[in-house]
Amino acid sequence: MKAMTYDRYGDPDVLQLTEQPMPRVGPGEVRIQVHSAAVNPVDWKLMAGKLDGLMQAVFPVIPGWDVTGTVESVGLDTPEFQVGDEVMAYARKDFVHGGTFAEYVTVPVRAVARKPEGLDWDQAAGLPLAGLTAYQLLSRLGLRQGETVLIHAASGGVGVLGAQIARNLGARVFGTASPRNHEFLRSLDIEPVAYGEGLTETLQALVPEGFDLVADFVGGVLDVTRAVLRDGGRHGSIVDDGVKQADGLYMWVRPSGDELQVLADMAAQGRLEVPVAQTFGLEQLPDAFRLNQTGHVRGKVIVHVRR
């Protein structure tokens, strides 16, 4: 099968289009013929060796953890899916090797959700990692209907989904973003606030009683969070582990097909928009990585494998 791979750590120039063996389908797994996969910052951070102390890489590595496609084969004891099912998954494994920027990928069924008919391929590819990250942080913080929530980096890849999920769960949501993204956030029923100088004072004026919950999707904002959180409020981050010393929650997302199904159905019903910034072909993955590395992309960068 064709796959984009790297055989050493480095920048996007180490990526090459190669021929790789078809992945074997183990018990409790499905093999997916990949339609689309999404780029996430963790992909190029792993490729640069920045997470080498956390996860073992087995070279050559096929990068990528987000995927949508069609079930091509099922393993033993896999009654949940059949050949031909359209599916999506956060396909992270225990080590870095057989990822989603390839014609085929194997995924444990516990990580797989069905792609609803009303959800297009690009949104299905861009939803799993970012959507689950936002959903799991808000869930673990115990978000309740009627609460007032602050989302740091609400126009970012994870934050924009977190803000919408919080609204769908019945919260009033404020989101920090640059002014150029404020109209976009308003269109999603999110109340935008410009980050930068004076942010703390602005938030305190908007919500004098303090926020019930603050979710950090950018890092470097702990002082602001503590200043605007009400007594007894909850906060967490996916970036800054320093929140643990401030009674906050620090977490990294886990694969979950059941939770992904909730988000997929929400998106198919029009209640969760997955913005797509740009699409690339498989052989253009180095360019897709470079675009994602700029940090100035509003929406997901999607790679079309099957066209």
C-alpha positions in Angstrom: 0.0 0.0 0.0 1.1 3.6 -0.5 1.9 5.5 2.7 3.7 8.7 3.8 6.5 7.6 6.1 9.6 8.9 7.9 12.6 6.8 8.9 14.2 9.3 11.3 13.2 12.3 13.3 13.2 15.6 11.6 11.2 18.4 9.9 8.6 17.8 7.1 11.4 17.2 4.6 11.9 13.7 6.1 8.4 12.6 4.9 8.4 10.3 1.8 5.8 8.5 -0.2 6.6 4.8 0.1 5.2 1.3 -0.4 4.5 -0.4 2.9 3.1 -3.9 3.8 -0.7 -4.1 4.3 -1.3 -4.0 8.1 -2.6 -7.2 9.6 -6.0 -7.2 11.2 -5.8 -8.5 14.8 -8.7 -9.8 17.0 -11.0 -7.0 17.9 -9.7 -4.7 15.1 -11.0 -3.5 11.8 -8.9 -2.5 8.8 -10.0 0.8 7.3 -9.5 1.8 3.7 -8.7 5.5 4.4 -10.7 8.2 2.7 -9.3 11.2 4.6 -7.1 11.9 7.6 -6.5 15.1 9.5 -3.3 16.8 10.5 -2.8 17.6 14.2 0.1 19.4 16.0 1.0 16.1 17.8 1.8 14.6 14.4 4.7 16.9 13.6 5.8 17.1 17.2 6.2 13.3 17.3 8.0 13.5 13.9 10.4 16.0 15.4 11.2 13.7 18.3 9.7 16.0 20.9 7.7 13.2 22.5 10.4 10.6 22.3 10.4 10.2 26.1 6.7 9.6 26.1 6.0 7.3 23.2 8.2 4.8 21.4 8.7 5.2 17.7 9.2 2.1 15.5 10.7 3.2 12.2 9.6 3.6 9.5 6.7 5.6 11.0 3.4 6.3 9.2 2.2 9.4 11.0 -1.4 10.3 11.7 -4.1 9.6 14.3 -7.3 11.0 12.8 -9.1 8.9 10.2 -12.3 8.3 8.3 -12.9 5.7 5.7 -14.6 2.4 4.9 -14.2 -0.9 6.8 -12.3 -3.2 4.4 -11.8 -6.2 6.7 -12.7 -7.2 10.2 -10.7 -9.3 12.7 -11.8 -12.2 14.9 -14.6 -11.5 17.4 -15.6 -8.2 15.8 -19.4 -8.2 15.7 -19.7 -4.4 15.9 -18.8 -3.7 12.3 -19.1 -5.2 8.8 -17.1 -4.8 5.6 -18.4 -1.6 3.9 -19.3 0.3 7.0 -18.3 4.0 6.8 -16.4 4.8 10.0 -14.2 7.3 11.8 -11.7 7.0 14.6 -9.0 8.5 16.8 -6.6 5.8 15.9 -3.8 6.3 18.4 -1.9 3.2 19.3 0.5 2.2 22.1 3.5 3.0 20.0 4.2 5.3 17.0 4.3 3.3 13.8 1.2 2.5 11.7 -0.7 5.7 11.4 -3.5 7.1 9.2 -1.6 8.8 6.3 -1.8 5.6 4.3 -4.2 3.8 2.1 -5.1 1.4 5.0 -4.9 1.4 8.7 -6.0 -1.0 11.5 -7.8 0.3 14.5 -9.2 -1.4 17.6 -13.0 -1.4 17.6 -13.1 0.4 20.9 -11.8 3.5 19.2 -14.2 3.4 16.1 -17.5 5.2 15.6 -19.9 5.1 12.6 -19.8 8.0 10.3 -23.3 9.3 10.0 -24.7 9.9 6.5 -25.2 13.6 7.2 -21.5 14.1 8.0 -19.1 14.8 5.1 -15.7 13.1 4.9 -13.7 16.2 5.7 -15.6 17.0 8.9 -15.5 13.3 9.9 -11.7 13.3 9.5 -11.2 16.5 11.5 -13.4 15.7 14.4 -11.9 12.7 16.4 -8.7 13.9 18.2 -9.7 17.6 18.6 -13.4 16.8 19.4 -12.6 14.1 21.9 -10.0 16.3 23.6 -12.5 19.1 24.1 -15.3 16.7 25.1 -13.3 14.8 27.6 -11.9 17.9 29.3 -15.3 19.4 29.7 -16.8 16.1 30.9 -14.1 15.4 33.5 -14.6 19.0 34.8 -18.3 18.2 35.3 -19.8 20.8 33.0 -23.4 21.4 33.9 -26.3 23.1 32.1 -26.7 26.8 32.9 -23.1 27.3 33.9 -20.9 30.1 32.6 -17.8 28.9 30.8 -14.6 30.5 29.5 -12.7 28.8 26.7 -9.1 30.0 26.1 -8.3 29.9 22.4 -11.9 29.5 21.3 -11.1 29.8 17.6 -8.3 27.2 17.7 -8.7 23.6 16.4 -9.7 22.2 19.8 -11.1 25.3 21.4 -13.7 26.0 18.6 -15.1 22.5 19.2 -15.0 22.8 23.0 -16.9 26.1 22.8 -19.6 24.6 20.7 -19.8 21.4 22.8 -20.2 23.6 25.9 -23.0 25.5 24.2 -24.7 22.3 23.2 -24.6 21.1 26.8 -26.5 24.2 27.9 -23.7 26.6 29.1 -23.2 30.3 28.4 -19.8 30.4 26.7 -17.2 33.1 26.4 -14.2 32.5 24.2 -10.8 34.3 23.8 -9.7 34.9 20.3 -8.1 37.6 18.1 -10.6 40.2 16.8 -10.5 38.8 13.3 -12.3 35.7 14.6 -14.9 37.4 16.7 -17.7 37.4 14.0 -17.0 33.7 13.4 -17.5 32.9 17.1 -20.6 35.0 17.3 -22.0 33.0 14.5 -21.6 29.9 16.7 -23.4 31.7 19.6 -20.1 32.2 21.5 -19.3 35.5 23.2 -15.9 36.6 22.0 -13.2 38.4 24.1 -10.0 39.7 22.7 -6.9 38.2 24.3 -3.9 40.2 25.2 -3.4 43.2 27.5 -6.3 43.9 29.8 -7.9 40.4 29.3 -8.3 39.7 33.0 -10.1 43.1 33.7 -12.3 42.6 30.7 -13.4 39.2 31.8 -14.0 40.3 35.4 -16.2 43.2 34.1 -18.2 40.8 31.9 -18.7 38.1 34.6 -18.2 39.8 38.0 -19.3 36.8 39.9 -16.6 34.7 38.2 -16.7 31.8 35.8 -18.0 28.3 36.9 -15.6 26.6 34.6 -12.5 27.5 32.6 -11.0 25.3 29.9 -7.4 26.1 28.6 -6.6 25.0 25.1 -3.6 27.2 24.5 -1.3 27.4 27.7 0.3 30.3 29.5 -3.0 31.6 30.8 -3.1 30.2 34.4 -2.9 33.6 36.1 -5.9 34.8 34.1 -7.8 31.6 34.8 -7.2 31.9 38.6 -8.2 35.6 38.6 -11.6 35.1 36.9 -12.6 31.7 38.4 -15.3 31.9 41.0 -14.8 30.3 44.4 -15.5 26.6 44.0 -15.1 26.8 40.2 -13.3 24.2 38.2 -10.6 24.5 35.6 -8.3 22.4 33.4 -5.8 22.4 30.6 -4.6 20.1 27.8 -1.4 22.2 27.5 -0.2 23.4 30.9 0.5 20.8 33.5 1.1 23.6 36.0 -2.7 23.6 36.6 -2.2 20.6 38.8 -0.5 22.8 41.4 -3.5 25.1 41.3 -6.2 22.5 41.9 -6.8 22.1 38.2 -7.1 19.1 35.9 -4.4 18.3 33.3 -5.3 15.6 30.8 -4.4 14.0 27.5 -7.1 12.6 25.3 -7.9 8.9 25.1 -9.5 7.0 22.2 -13.2 6.3 22.7 -15.6 5.1 20.0 -18.6 5.7 22.2 -17.8 9.3 23.0 -16.8 10.0 19.3 -20.2 8.7 18.3 -21.9 11.3 20.4 -19.8 14.0 18.7 -20.3 12.6 15.2 -24.1 12.5 15.7 -24.0 16.1 17.1 -22.1 17.2 14.0 -24.4 15.4 11.6 -27.4 17.1 13.2 -25.8 20.5 12.5 -25.1 21.3 16.2 -21.3 21.0 15.9 -19.4 22.6 13.0 -15.9 21.3 12.2 -14.2 24.1 10.3 -11.9 22.9 7.4 -9.1 25.3 6.4 -7.5 23.5 3.5 -7.2 20.0 1.9 -4.2 18.3 0.4 -3.4 15.1 -1.4 -1.4 12.3 0.3 1.8 13.1 -1.4 1.4 16.8 -0.3 1.6 15.8 3.4 4.9 17.8 3.9 3.0 21.0 2.8 0.1 20.1 5.0 2.4 19.8 8.0 4.1 23.1 7.3 0.7 24.8 7.1 -0.3 23.4 10.4 3.0 24.4 12.0 2.3 28.1 11.3 -0.3 28.0 14.1 -2.4 30.5 12.1 -4.9 28.2 10.6 -8.6 28.5 11.5 -9.9 25.0 11.0 -8.6 21.6 10.2 -6.0 20.6 7.6 -7.3 17.6 5.8 -5.4 15.0 3.7 -7.4 13.2 1.0 -6.0 9.7 0.6 -8.7 8.1 -1.6 -9.9 10.5 -4.4 
